[in-house]
Every structure is written in structure tokens, then in C-alpha cells.
Amino acid sequence: MNIDQLRKVEYFAKNYYDKLNPNERIWKDHIRLVRKFAQELAIIENADKDLIDVAAILHDIGKAVSHAEHSKISCSLAKEFLLNNKILENRLDLLLECILKHSSRYSDDENRVEVKILQNADALAVFFDERWQEKSKQELSKDKYQELLQKTKCKVTLDSAKKIVDKQIKTLKNS
């Protein structure tokens, strides 16, 4: 994949994310973090970095249409865009599988490593999203906040991602 194709993907996705409530800051916060961790995990797990990056960028575009079933909507929007622009055509099935199954609801399935990477990167983003952390600390009791951290930690299934999250949980517990 070349840089022009990547820029097309980013432009397409950003247009969808900009349709969301501006307070969500999904492009600036969530997608940036998911991409960061997806790329890091792709290197560690020796996975397809281009495919992972595109999946990370596109995985939540369906939220601009509906939060319910956004994975299916994201998959459909991504498929049409990628086919029309001839981007990663030879790996399209896996890329779409990553988007469709990025939710932790599929983390118990036998998934390919690329799917697991996106699932884990999506979960890791929660632990490093400062706005989410502040909001949760303000709205929840300390016990409920700790409970939420543990529940979210269960969504992290790759050993490489567990090392990242364990370190962050220690930091969050001390803050």
C-alpha cells in the first residue's frame, strides 16, 4: 500500500468521524490510540502492518450512522470504499473480518492474529484515553472505577497486549 492510498483511507474515515458528536473526539483520541497500539502489536505479533493500520482507521466509521451494530455498518462502508479505490483488494476478506469482529464480544472465538490485534488495540485504547479516564473517575466511585478497569482488562487477550495494560493499570491505580 502506498502513502496516497493511506491518505485516501484517512480522509474517507475522518469525514465519517467528523459526522459524530464533536465531543466524542473519536478521530483525535480513540482512533489515534487504536492505530498506535495496533501498529505496535502488529510488529510484536509479526502481522500485516498495512492491513492492521487500515482496519484500525476504519473500524468505527459505522458509528457515524448508528452505534448499534456499528461493526456491521463499518464493514459495509469499508468494503465499498476499499473496492472502489482498489485498496488492499488481495487481503480484503481478512481486513473486513478484522473490522466486523473488532468488538470484544468475539474475543473468545478462534480468530486470526490480525483480528486479535485489532480487538486488543481497541481495548488498550480505553486504558490510555485520558478523557475517558477523567470522565470515569468523576462519574464512578473508586470501587466501581477499579471494577471497570478489571472488566476492560478481561478484553485484552494477547500476551503482548497484557504486558502493556498491566503497566498502565499500575499507573492508573496510583493516580
C-alpha positions in Angstrom: 0.0 0.0 0.0 1.4 3.4 -0.9 1.1 6.7 1.0 -1.5 8.1 -1.3 -3.8 5.1 -0.6 -3.3 5.6 3.1 -4.1 9.3 2.9 -7.3 8.3 1.0 -8.3 5.9 3.7 -7.6 8.6 6.4 -9.6 11.3 4.5 -12.5 8.9 4.0 -12.6 7.8 7.6 -12.1 11.3 9.0 -15.2 12.5 7.1 -17.3 9.8 8.8 -15.8 10.5 12.2 -16.5 14.2 11.8 -20.2 13.5 11.5 -20.2 12.2 15.1 -20.8 14.3 18.1 -17.7 16.6 18.2 -17.4 16.0 21.9 -16.6 12.3 21.2 -13.3 13.3 19.6 -13.2 9.8 18.1 -10.6 10.7 15.4 -8.3 12.6 17.7 -8.4 10.3 20.6 -9.8 6.8 20.1 -8.6 6.2 16.5 -5.2 7.6 17.2 -4.8 5.3 20.2 -6.1 2.2 18.4 -3.8 2.8 15.5 -0.8 3.3 17.8 -1.4 0.1 19.7 -2.4 -1.9 16.6 0.8 -0.9 14.8 2.8 -1.8 17.9 1.1 -5.2 18.3 1.4 -5.9 14.6 5.2 -5.6 14.9 5.3 -7.8 18.0 3.0 -10.4 16.6 4.6 -10.3 13.1 1.3 -9.4 11.4 0.4 -7.4 8.3 1.0 -3.8 9.3 -0.7 -2.2 6.4 -3.9 -4.3 6.8 -3.9 -3.6 10.6 -3.5 0.1 10.1 -6.4 0.4 7.6 -8.6 -1.8 9.8 -7.8 0.4 12.8 -8.7 3.6 10.9 -12.0 2.2 9.6 -13.2 0.0 12.4 -15.6 2.5 13.9 -16.8 4.5 10.9 -20.3 2.9 11.2 -20.8 4.9 14.4 -21.5 7.9 12.2 -24.6 6.0 11.1 -25.6 4.1 14.3 -23.8 3.0 17.4 -25.9 -0.2 17.4 -24.4 -2.8 15.1 -21.7 -0.3 14.1 -19.3 -3.1 13.3 -21.5 -4.4 10.5 -22.1 -0.9 9.2 -18.4 -0.1 9.4 -17.6 -3.3 7.5 -20.1 -2.5 4.7 -18.9 1.1 4.3 -15.2 0.0 4.4 -15.9 -2.7 1.8 -17.5 -0.4 -0.7 -14.7 2.3 -0.2 -11.8 -0.2 -0.5 -13.2 -1.9 -3.6 -13.9 1.4 -5.3 -10.4 2.6 -4.6 -8.6 -0.8 -5.2 -7.0 -0.7 -1.8 -5.7 -4.0 -0.3 -8.0 -6.0 -2.6 -6.0 -9.1 -2.2 -6.4 -9.0 1.6 -9.9 -7.6 1.7 -11.6 -10.6 3.3 -9.2 -10.5 6.3 -9.4 -6.8 6.6 -13.2 -6.9 6.7 -13.1 -9.7 9.2 -11.0 -7.5 11.5 -13.5 -4.7 11.3 -16.5 -6.9 11.7 -15.0 -8.7 14.7 -13.2 -5.9 16.4 -15.6 -6.0 19.4 -14.6 -8.0 22.4 -17.8 -10.0 22.0 -15.7 -12.1 19.5 -12.6 -12.4 21.6 -13.4 -16.0 22.7 -13.7 -17.0 19.0 -10.8 -18.7 17.2 -9.6 -15.6 15.4 -6.6 -14.9 13.2 -3.9 -12.8 14.7 -4.9 -9.7 12.8 -8.4 -9.8 14.3 -7.0 -10.3 17.8 -4.6 -7.4 17.3 -7.5 -5.0 16.4 -9.6 -6.3 19.3 -6.7 -5.8 21.8 -5.8 -2.4 20.4 -9.4 -1.3 20.7 -9.4 -2.4 24.4 -6.0 -0.9 25.1 -7.2 2.5 23.8 -9.6 2.7 26.7 -6.8 2.4 29.2 -4.8 5.2 27.6 -7.6 7.6 26.8 -7.1 10.4 29.3 -10.6 12.0 28.6 -12.3 8.6 29.3 -10.2 8.1 32.4 -11.1 11.6 33.8 -14.8 11.1 33.0 -14.9 7.7 34.6 -13.1 8.9 37.7 -15.6 11.8 38.1 -18.7 9.7 37.5 -17.8 6.5 39.3 -16.9 5.6 42.8 -13.3 4.4 43.3 -14.5 0.8 43.6 -16.7 1.0 40.5 -13.8 2.5 38.6 -11.5 -0.3 39.6 -14.1 -2.8 38.7 -14.5 -1.2 35.3 -10.7 -1.4 34.8 -10.7 -5.1 35.6 -13.7 -5.8 33.4 -12.0 -4.0 30.5 -8.7 -5.8 31.2 -10.5 -9.1 30.5 -10.9 -7.9 26.9 -7.2 -7.9 26.5 -6.3 -11.4 25.3 -2.8 -11.3 23.6 0.1 -11.7 25.9 1.9 -8.8 24.2 -1.1 -6.6 25.0 -1.4 -7.8 28.5 2.1 -6.6 29.3 1.1 -3.1 28.1 -2.1 -3.0 30.0 -0.7 -4.3 33.3 1.8 -1.5 33.3 -0.9 1.1 32.6 -3.2 -0.3 35.3 -0.5 0.1 37.9 -0.1 3.7 36.8 -3.9 4.3 36.9 -4.3 2.7 40.4 -1.7 5.1 41.7 -3.2 8.2 40.2 
